[in-house]
């Protein structure tokens, strides 16, 4: 089998993703460590920019996928609220113009599927980002502490 390796494999993956996003709302942006897919998400009373940040590890043929979501919302009296969320975003939005002529929908899962489809087709594997791994460990430890506390209470309070 004649598979591309190293930098050539990363270039092929980048080219495939760029081709897959042509003619879509996703904007492909090359980065030093991988690529970003950026899409504007319509929101009533504001705007959201969703970035799928992909970091490639060509030697292992693995990648990490992190969502970065910038939200700008207009509030009462001309106030604005800006937030940035980083991690794994799972959400869907629907909106419609006041006269009903325009409809917009967005699902964060669509971008994930697009990226995973190309990476899997080329034999790449996705790794969880370090922050997501840490959150899983913290959740497991918290669950064990809660279980231990419940067992200790049951032992102490058992008649």
Order of alpha helices (4+ residues) and beta strands (2+ residues): alpha-beta-beta-beta-beta-beta-beta-beta-alpha-beta-alpha
